[in-house]
Amino acid sequence: MKRKLFAFDIDGTLLGSDKQPLESTREALALLRQQGHLVTVATGRSRFMAQDIILDLGFSNYVLCNGAAAFLDHEQYYQNLLDEEELQRFSSELEKREIGLAYVGLDDVKKNNHHRQLQMAEAMGSIDFAAPEYDGDFHKENDVYQGLAFYDESYEGVFDNEFSKFRFVRWHPQSVDIVPKNGSKSATLLNLADRVGIERENIITFGDGENDREMLREAGIGVAMGNALPHIQKEAKFVTDTNDNDGIWKALKELKAI
C-alpha cells in the first residue's frame, strides 16, 4: 500500500457539534498512523487555538492559519505572512468604516481596534474562545499569519479589488479570515506532499467549510462532511455522513483506507 497524506479540518470535521472528537474518529486516526500514512490537521485556527486538539488527538503534523504555517514532526518548515504594508492600509480602511479587526500570530490573537465588539465576541465564542484583548502594537512585534475582520455578508466582495494581496474567506456569519492571496490549505498541503514524496493522487482531505473548498477540489480525493453546505459538497469527490454521525470513520471504511 502506498503511503498517503490524510488532512483533516478541525471545526465541523474532526470535532462534533459538541466540540469534541468522536471515539470512531480517534480510532480511525490511530489506524491510519499504524499503516504509516502521514496524518495532518489542516485548519484555519492558529497554533494556540488548535493546540488542545493537536495534543488530544496526537497530531505531530499540522497546517495552521489556512495554510500560512505548517509543521512536520512538530517543527515549523513553512510560513506565509500577510504583507505588512497592505495590512496597514487595510487596518486604516476598517478604522474609517468602524469594522472590527484582529491580528493572528501563531500563539496569540489581539484586536487592533475597539469596533463591533459584540460581533467579535459572537464569532470567537462559536469556537469556544473569548474576544481577544486590545494590543495596537501587536503587528509591530509579532509575525502576523492572518487577520480576522468582523463584518457580515453585506460587505462581501467590498475589499477584494482594493486589497489584491489578500483573500477574504468567510468562516462565520460575522467574520472573515484575511489570508495571503496565494495562500490556502490546499497550496500548503501540496507543498507538504511534494516535500515528503507523496503524489497528489494520494492526498485525501476532509472538510466542511468555505476555507476547505480548494483542498477538497484539488486533492486526489476530497471528502466533504455531511454537515457541509451543498456548494461545499459539490467541490468534493465524495460526501460522507456528518461530523456527529461517524462521518470520518464511514468515509475511510468506504475508501478501504481502514
LOTI-579108 format. One record per residue (C-alpha): x, y, z; residue number from 0; residue in one letter. Coordinates in Angstrom, 3 decimals, padded with zeros to 6 digits. Each point is the difference from the previous one (the first is absolute). Example, Ala and Ser with C-alpha at 12.3 -4.5 7.8 and 13.67 -1.06 7.14 Angstrom:
! residues 2
<atom c1="012.300" c2="-004.500" c3="007.800" n="0" res="a"/>
<atom c1="001.370" c2="003.440" c3="-000.660" n="1" res="s"/>
END
This chain:
! residues 258
<atom c1="000.000" c2="000.000" c3="000.000" n="0" res="m"/>
<atom c1="001.348" c2="003.414" c3="-000.986" n="1" res="k"/>
<atom c1="000.516" c2="002.561" c3="002.716" n="2" res="r"/>
<atom c1="-002.735" c2="002.626" c3="-000.088" n="3" res="k"/>
<atom c1="-000.541" c2="003.447" c3="001.477" n="4" res="l"/>
<atom c1="-003.241" c2="000.382" c3="001.963" n="5" res="f"/>
<atom c1="-000.937" c2="003.571" c3="000.955" n="6" res="a"/>
<atom c1="-002.857" c2="000.919" c3="002.347" n="7" res="f"/>
<atom c1="-001.703" c2="003.294" c3="000.724" n="8" res="d"/>
<atom c1="-000.828" c2="000.490" c3="003.684" n="9" res="i"/>
<atom c1="-003.304" c2="001.824" c3="000.498" n="10" res="d"/>
<atom c1="-002.926" c2="-001.883" c3="-001.497" n="11" res="g"/>
<atom c1="002.276" c2="-002.876" c3="-001.013" n="12" res="t"/>
<atom c1="002.262" c2="-001.430" c3="002.704" n="13" res="l"/>
<atom c1="-002.301" c2="001.480" c3="002.636" n="14" res="l"/>
<atom c1="-003.680" c2="-000.719" c3="000.420" n="15" res="g"/>
<atom c1="-002.528" c2="002.711" c3="000.708" n="16" res="s"/>
<atom c1="000.842" c2="-000.390" c3="003.698" n="17" res="d"/>
<atom c1="003.605" c2="001.066" c3="-000.846" n="18" res="k"/>
<atom c1="001.313" c2="-003.475" c3="000.880" n="19" res="q"/>
<atom c1="001.449" c2="-002.715" c3="-002.266" n="20" res="p"/>
<atom c1="-001.971" c2="-003.207" c3="-000.425" n="21" res="l"/>
<atom c1="001.522" c2="-003.254" c3="001.242" n="22" res="e"/>
<atom c1="-000.283" c2="-001.344" c3="-003.545" n="23" res="s"/>
<atom c1="002.144" c2="002.912" c3="-001.193" n="24" res="t"/>
<atom c1="002.662" c2="-000.764" c3="002.591" n="25" res="r"/>
<atom c1="000.098" c2="-003.626" c3="-001.095" n="26" res="e"/>
<atom c1="000.154" c2="000.926" c3="-003.690" n="27" res="a"/>
<atom c1="002.971" c2="002.334" c3="000.537" n="28" res="l"/>
<atom c1="001.833" c2="-002.699" c3="001.949" n="29" res="a"/>
<atom c1="-000.542" c2="-002.538" c3="-002.781" n="30" res="l"/>
<atom c1="001.270" c2="002.404" c3="-002.676" n="31" res="l"/>
<atom c1="003.162" c2="000.649" c3="002.015" n="32" res="r"/>
<atom c1="000.549" c2="-003.706" c3="000.593" n="33" res="q"/>
<atom c1="000.074" c2="-000.463" c3="-003.769" n="34" res="q"/>
<atom c1="002.728" c2="002.639" c3="-000.329" n="35" res="g"/>
<atom c1="-002.046" c2="002.708" c3="-001.676" n="36" res="h"/>
<atom c1="000.749" c2="003.685" c3="000.571" n="37" res="l"/>
<atom c1="-002.928" c2="001.404" c3="001.989" n="38" res="v"/>
<atom c1="-000.356" c2="003.747" c3="000.469" n="39" res="t"/>
<atom c1="-002.370" c2="002.670" c3="001.215" n="40" res="v"/>
<atom c1="-000.913" c2="002.669" c3="-002.564" n="41" res="a"/>
<atom c1="-001.788" c2="002.824" c3="001.789" n="42" res="t"/>
<atom c1="-000.689" c2="003.695" c3="-000.019" n="43" res="g"/>
<atom c1="000.930" c2="000.064" c3="003.677" n="44" res="r"/>
<atom c1="003.401" c2="001.196" c3="001.163" n="45" res="s"/>
<atom c1="002.232" c2="-002.176" c3="002.180" n="46" res="r"/>
<atom c1="-001.292" c2="001.192" c3="003.362" n="47" res="f"/>
<atom c1="-003.602" c2="-000.429" c3="-001.165" n="48" res="m"/>
<atom c1="000.688" c2="-003.510" c3="-001.305" n="49" res="a"/>
<atom c1="002.476" c2="-001.265" c3="002.573" n="50" res="q"/>
<atom c1="-002.498" c2="-001.763" c3="002.277" n="51" res="d"/>
<atom c1="-001.387" c2="-001.991" c3="-002.946" n="52" res="i"/>
<atom c1="003.497" c2="-000.667" c3="-001.371" n="53" res="i"/>
<atom c1="001.097" c2="-001.427" c3="003.343" n="54" res="l"/>
<atom c1="-003.237" c2="-001.864" c3="000.696" n="55" res="d"/>
<atom c1="-000.019" c2="-001.740" c3="-003.383" n="56" res="l"/>
<atom c1="003.750" c2="-000.575" c3="-000.148" n="57" res="g"/>
<atom c1="000.859" c2="002.055" c3="-003.064" n="58" res="f"/>
<atom c1="003.663" c2="000.721" c3="-000.696" n="59" res="s"/>
<atom c1="-000.732" c2="001.620" c3="-003.370" n="60" res="n"/>
<atom c1="-002.218" c2="003.047" c3="-000.407" n="61" res="y"/>
<atom c1="-000.879" c2="002.605" c3="-002.606" n="62" res="v"/>
<atom c1="-001.224" c2="003.124" c3="001.782" n="63" res="l"/>
<atom c1="-001.445" c2="003.455" c3="-000.731" n="64" res="c"/>
<atom c1="-001.564" c2="-001.162" c3="-003.281" n="65" res="n"/>
<atom c1="003.381" c2="-001.180" c3="-001.266" n="66" res="g"/>
<atom c1="002.111" c2="002.955" c3="001.138" n="67" res="a"/>
<atom c1="002.015" c2="-002.251" c3="002.343" n="68" res="a"/>
<atom c1="000.917" c2="-003.668" c3="-000.196" n="69" res="a"/>
<atom c1="001.707" c2="-002.413" c3="002.385" n="70" res="f"/>
<atom c1="001.472" c2="-003.430" c3="-000.669" n="71" res="l"/>
<atom c1="000.860" c2="-002.109" c3="003.048" n="72" res="d"/>
<atom c1="-000.704" c2="003.108" c3="002.129" n="73" res="h"/>
<atom c1="002.649" c2="002.043" c3="-001.869" n="74" res="e"/>
<atom c1="-001.113" c2="003.048" c3="-001.978" n="75" res="q"/>
<atom c1="001.291" c2="-000.108" c3="-003.563" n="76" res="y"/>
<atom c1="-002.339" c2="002.438" c3="-001.770" n="77" res="y"/>
<atom c1="-001.487" c2="003.461" c3="000.516" n="78" res="q"/>
<atom c1="-001.907" c2="002.406" c3="-002.229" n="79" res="n"/>
<atom c1="-000.576" c2="003.283" c3="001.831" n="80" res="l"/>
<atom c1="-002.391" c2="002.809" c3="-000.857" n="81" res="l"/>
<atom c1="001.576" c2="002.902" c3="-001.875" n="82" res="d"/>
<atom c1="000.771" c2="002.689" c3="002.596" n="83" res="e"/>
<atom c1="-000.698" c2="003.036" c3="-002.185" n="84" res="e"/>
<atom c1="-003.272" c2="-001.427" c3="-001.305" n="85" res="e"/>
<atom c1="-001.015" c2="-000.893" c3="003.539" n="86" res="l"/>
<atom c1="000.589" c2="003.548" c3="001.194" n="87" res="q"/>
<atom c1="-002.137" c2="001.392" c3="-002.825" n="88" res="r"/>
<atom c1="-002.725" c2="-002.511" c3="000.767" n="89" res="f"/>
<atom c1="000.074" c2="000.878" c3="003.694" n="90" res="s"/>
<atom c1="-000.463" c2="003.685" c3="-000.836" n="91" res="s"/>
<atom c1="-002.919" c2="-000.800" c3="-002.293" n="92" res="e"/>
<atom c1="-001.781" c2="-002.064" c3="002.655" n="93" res="l"/>
<atom c1="000.574" c2="002.745" c3="002.558" n="94" res="e"/>
<atom c1="-001.795" c2="002.457" c3="-002.295" n="95" res="k"/>
<atom c1="-002.893" c2="-002.427" c3="-000.412" n="96" res="r"/>
<atom c1="-000.058" c2="-000.890" c3="003.713" n="97" res="e"/>
<atom c1="000.478" c2="-003.700" c3="-000.726" n="98" res="i"/>
<atom c1="001.693" c2="-002.260" c3="002.544" n="99" res="g"/>
<atom c1="003.428" c2="-001.453" c3="-000.799" n="100" res="l"/>
<atom c1="002.296" c2="-002.441" c3="001.776" n="101" res="a"/>
<atom c1="003.477" c2="-001.257" c3="-000.852" n="102" res="y"/>
<atom c1="000.899" c2="-003.670" c3="000.351" n="103" res="v"/>
<atom c1="003.471" c2="-001.223" c3="000.909" n="104" res="g"/>
<atom c1="000.980" c2="-003.602" c3="000.564" n="105" res="l"/>
<atom c1="-000.604" c2="000.162" c3="003.721" n="106" res="d"/>
<atom c1="-002.202" c2="003.013" c3="000.603" n="107" res="d"/>
<atom c1="-002.698" c2="002.187" c3="-001.512" n="108" res="v"/>
<atom c1="-000.613" c2="003.657" c3="000.822" n="109" res="k"/>
<atom c1="-002.605" c2="002.433" c3="-001.215" n="110" res="k"/>
<atom c1="001.319" c2="003.087" c3="-001.764" n="111" res="n"/>
<atom c1="-002.974" c2="002.246" c3="000.722" n="112" res="n"/>
<atom c1="-003.083" c2="000.158" c3="002.208" n="113" res="h"/>
<atom c1="-002.733" c2="-000.260" c3="-002.638" n="114" res="h"/>
<atom c1="-002.814" c2="-002.578" c3="-000.217" n="115" res="r"/>
<atom c1="000.833" c2="-001.674" c3="003.269" n="116" res="q"/>
<atom c1="-003.288" c2="-001.895" c3="000.167" n="117" res="l"/>
<atom c1="000.594" c2="-001.533" c3="-003.422" n="118" res="q"/>
<atom c1="003.552" c2="-000.839" c3="000.993" n="119" res="m"/>
<atom c1="-001.160" c2="-001.717" c3="003.175" n="120" res="a"/>
<atom c1="-002.668" c2="-001.957" c3="-001.898" n="121" res="e"/>
<atom c1="002.428" c2="-001.246" c3="-002.651" n="122" res="a"/>
<atom c1="002.771" c2="-000.946" c3="002.400" n="123" res="m"/>
<atom c1="-002.481" c2="-001.610" c3="002.362" n="124" res="g"/>
<atom c1="-001.087" c2="-002.359" c3="-002.777" n="125" res="s"/>
<atom c1="003.397" c2="-001.730" c3="000.300" n="126" res="i"/>
<atom c1="000.055" c2="000.272" c3="003.808" n="127" res="d"/>
<atom c1="002.369" c2="002.965" c3="000.246" n="128" res="f"/>
<atom c1="-000.515" c2="003.376" c3="001.607" n="129" res="a"/>
<atom c1="000.263" c2="003.215" c3="-002.001" n="130" res="a"/>
<atom c1="003.685" c2="000.969" c3="-000.209" n="131" res="p"/>
<atom c1="001.477" c2="002.788" c3="002.069" n="132" res="e"/>
<atom c1="001.168" c2="003.243" c3="-001.592" n="133" res="y"/>
<atom c1="003.641" c2="000.482" c3="-001.000" n="134" res="d"/>
<atom c1="000.591" c2="002.735" c3="-002.559" n="135" res="g"/>
<atom c1="003.677" c2="-000.959" c3="-000.337" n="136" res="d"/>
<atom c1="-000.428" c2="-003.756" c3="-000.432" n="137" res="f"/>
<atom c1="000.804" c2="000.101" c3="-003.722" n="138" res="h"/>
<atom c1="003.204" c2="001.936" c3="000.680" n="139" res="k"/>
<atom c1="001.399" c2="-002.634" c3="002.347" n="140" res="e"/>
<atom c1="-001.395" c2="-003.259" c3="-001.428" n="141" res="n"/>
<atom c1="-000.287" c2="-001.823" c3="-003.299" n="142" res="d"/>
<atom c1="-003.582" c2="000.347" c3="-001.254" n="143" res="v"/>
<atom c1="-001.181" c2="-003.180" c3="-001.712" n="144" res="y"/>
<atom c1="-003.570" c2="001.080" c3="-000.589" n="145" res="q"/>
<atom c1="-002.569" c2="002.572" c3="000.942" n="146" res="g"/>
<atom c1="-003.564" c2="-000.202" c3="001.216" n="147" res="l"/>
<atom c1="-002.413" c2="002.655" c3="-001.222" n="148" res="a"/>
<atom c1="-003.406" c2="000.152" c3="001.635" n="149" res="f"/>
<atom c1="-002.683" c2="000.858" c3="-002.534" n="150" res="y"/>
<atom c1="-003.045" c2="-001.740" c3="-001.439" n="151" res="d"/>
<atom c1="-000.812" c2="-001.026" c3="-003.560" n="152" res="e"/>
<atom c1="-001.110" c2="003.513" c3="-000.950" n="153" res="s"/>
<atom c1="003.729" c2="000.773" c3="-000.428" n="154" res="y"/>
<atom c1="000.681" c2="-003.065" c3="-002.151" n="155" res="e"/>
<atom c1="002.396" c2="000.911" c3="-002.817" n="156" res="g"/>
<atom c1="000.382" c2="003.643" c3="001.098" n="157" res="v"/>
<atom c1="003.727" c2="-000.243" c3="000.731" n="158" res="f"/>
<atom c1="001.136" c2="-002.531" c3="-002.615" n="159" res="d"/>
<atom c1="001.182" c2="002.375" c3="-002.715" n="160" res="n"/>
<atom c1="001.582" c2="002.655" c3="002.194" n="161" res="e"/>
<atom c1="001.959" c2="-002.525" c3="002.067" n="162" res="f"/>
<atom c1="001.131" c2="-002.391" c3="-002.708" n="163" res="s"/>
<atom c1="002.749" c2="-001.611" c3="002.095" n="164" res="k"/>
<atom c1="-002.646" c2="-001.488" c3="002.304" n="165" res="f"/>
<atom c1="-002.788" c2="-002.541" c3="-000.238" n="166" res="r"/>
<atom c1="-003.071" c2="000.266" c3="002.225" n="167" res="f"/>
<atom c1="-001.467" c2="-003.338" c3="001.083" n="168" res="v"/>
<atom c1="-003.169" c2="-000.088" c3="002.054" n="169" res="r"/>
<atom c1="000.022" c2="-002.339" c3="003.002" n="170" res="w"/>
<atom c1="-002.866" c2="001.486" c3="002.010" n="171" res="h"/>
<atom c1="-003.043" c2="002.188" c3="-000.824" n="172" res="p"/>
<atom c1="001.779" c2="002.879" c3="001.780" n="173" res="q"/>
<atom c1="003.623" c2="-000.620" c3="-001.000" n="174" res="s"/>
<atom c1="002.432" c2="-000.737" c3="-002.811" n="175" res="v"/>
<atom c1="003.594" c2="-001.237" c3="000.000" n="176" res="d"/>
<atom c1="002.509" c2="002.247" c3="-001.763" n="177" res="i"/>
<atom c1="002.659" c2="-002.157" c3="-001.639" n="178" res="v"/>
<atom c1="002.738" c2="000.563" c3="-002.600" n="179" res="p"/>
<atom c1="-001.352" c2="000.025" c3="-003.562" n="180" res="k"/>
<atom c1="002.139" c2="-002.988" c3="-000.982" n="181" res="n"/>
<atom c1="-000.634" c2="-001.862" c3="003.242" n="182" res="g"/>
<atom c1="-002.409" c2="-002.803" c3="000.835" n="183" res="s"/>
<atom c1="-000.138" c2="-003.306" c3="001.807" n="184" res="k"/>
<atom c1="000.194" c2="-001.649" c3="-003.408" n="185" res="s"/>
<atom c1="003.187" c2="001.770" c3="-001.130" n="186" res="a"/>
<atom c1="001.789" c2="-000.902" c3="003.222" n="187" res="t"/>
<atom c1="-001.174" c2="-003.618" c3="-000.078" n="188" res="l"/>
<atom c1="001.292" c2="-000.345" c3="-003.553" n="189" res="l"/>
<atom c1="003.298" c2="001.452" c3="001.184" n="190" res="n"/>
<atom c1="000.077" c2="-002.477" c3="002.901" n="191" res="l"/>
<atom c1="-000.793" c2="-002.954" c3="-002.243" n="192" res="a"/>
<atom c1="002.791" c2="000.971" c3="-002.388" n="193" res="d"/>
<atom c1="002.392" c2="000.394" c3="002.928" n="194" res="r"/>
<atom c1="-000.591" c2="-003.550" c3="001.234" n="195" res="v"/>
<atom c1="-000.376" c2="-001.626" c3="-003.419" n="196" res="g"/>
<atom c1="-003.745" c2="-000.663" c3="-000.041" n="197" res="i"/>
<atom c1="-001.779" c2="000.446" c3="-003.336" n="198" res="e"/>
<atom c1="-003.097" c2="002.177" c3="-000.283" n="199" res="r"/>
<atom c1="-002.168" c2="-003.021" c3="-000.796" n="200" res="e"/>
<atom c1="000.874" c2="-001.349" c3="003.460" n="201" res="n"/>
<atom c1="-001.175" c2="003.105" c3="001.879" n="202" res="i"/>
<atom c1="-003.339" c2="-000.502" c3="001.784" n="203" res="i"/>
<atom c1="-001.587" c2="003.039" c3="001.635" n="204" res="t"/>
<atom c1="-002.991" c2="000.370" c3="002.320" n="205" res="f"/>
<atom c1="-001.852" c2="003.270" c3="000.560" n="206" res="g"/>
<atom c1="-003.299" c2="001.831" c3="000.260" n="207" res="d"/>
<atom c1="000.590" c2="003.760" c3="-000.338" n="208" res="g"/>
<atom c1="000.753" c2="002.802" c3="-002.417" n="209" res="e"/>
<atom c1="003.719" c2="-000.191" c3="000.781" n="210" res="n"/>
<atom c1="-000.032" c2="-003.701" c3="-000.961" n="211" res="d"/>
<atom c1="-001.247" c2="000.494" c3="-003.540" n="212" res="r"/>
<atom c1="003.381" c2="-000.004" c3="-001.734" n="213" res="e"/>
<atom c1="001.371" c2="-002.984" c3="001.876" n="214" res="m"/>
<atom c1="-003.162" c2="-002.008" c3="-000.667" n="215" res="l"/>
<atom c1="000.163" c2="000.858" c3="-003.688" n="216" res="r"/>
<atom c1="003.732" c2="-000.404" c3="-000.589" n="217" res="e"/>
<atom c1="000.788" c2="-003.102" c3="002.057" n="218" res="a"/>
<atom c1="000.100" c2="-003.451" c3="-001.513" n="219" res="g"/>
<atom c1="-003.153" c2="-000.686" c3="002.002" n="220" res="i"/>
<atom c1="-001.857" c2="002.803" c3="001.744" n="221" res="g"/>
<atom c1="-002.527" c2="-001.162" c3="002.590" n="222" res="v"/>
<atom c1="-002.703" c2="002.454" c3="001.040" n="223" res="a"/>
<atom c1="-001.767" c2="-000.542" c3="003.292" n="224" res="m"/>
<atom c1="-003.747" c2="-000.537" c3="-000.090" n="225" res="g"/>
<atom c1="-000.449" c2="003.188" c3="002.045" n="226" res="n"/>
<atom c1="001.722" c2="002.098" c3="-002.685" n="227" res="a"/>
<atom c1="-002.174" c2="002.345" c3="-002.037" n="228" res="l"/>
<atom c1="-000.997" c2="-001.278" c3="-003.466" n="229" res="p"/>
<atom c1="002.398" c2="002.276" c3="-001.897" n="230" res="h"/>
<atom c1="002.891" c2="-001.334" c3="002.115" n="231" res="i"/>
<atom c1="-001.071" c2="-003.594" c3="-000.615" n="232" res="q"/>
<atom c1="000.097" c2="000.662" c3="-003.740" n="233" res="k"/>
<atom c1="003.746" c2="000.660" c3="000.242" n="234" res="e"/>
<atom c1="000.658" c2="-003.509" c3="001.335" n="235" res="a"/>
<atom c1="000.282" c2="-003.352" c3="-001.727" n="236" res="k"/>
<atom c1="-001.701" c2="-001.703" c3="002.918" n="237" res="f"/>
<atom c1="-002.595" c2="001.064" c3="002.574" n="238" res="v"/>
<atom c1="-000.124" c2="-001.854" c3="003.289" n="239" res="t"/>
<atom c1="-002.260" c2="000.074" c3="003.050" n="240" res="d"/>
<atom c1="000.040" c2="002.915" c3="002.453" n="241" res="t"/>
<atom c1="002.578" c2="000.884" c3="002.629" n="242" res="n"/>
<atom c1="-002.455" c2="-001.264" c3="002.635" n="243" res="d"/>
<atom c1="-000.688" c2="-003.334" c3="-001.686" n="244" res="n"/>
<atom c1="003.405" c2="-001.628" c3="-000.572" n="245" res="d"/>
<atom c1="000.589" c2="001.789" c3="-003.299" n="246" res="g"/>
<atom c1="003.790" c2="-000.396" c3="000.027" n="247" res="i"/>
<atom c1="-000.111" c2="-003.671" c3="000.954" n="248" res="w"/>
<atom c1="-002.651" c2="-000.822" c3="-002.620" n="249" res="k"/>
<atom c1="001.883" c2="001.771" c3="-002.774" n="250" res="a"/>
<atom c1="003.288" c2="-001.716" c3="000.797" n="251" res="l"/>
<atom c1="-001.767" c2="-003.379" c3="000.058" n="252" res="k"/>
<atom c1="-001.673" c2="000.758" c3="-003.332" n="253" res="e"/>
<atom c1="003.370" c2="000.994" c3="-001.461" n="254" res="l"/>
<atom c1="001.532" c2="-003.210" c3="001.429" n="255" res="k"/>
<atom c1="002.596" c2="002.098" c3="001.845" n="256" res="a"/>
<atom c1="-000.701" c2="-001.703" c3="003.330" n="257" res="i"/>
END
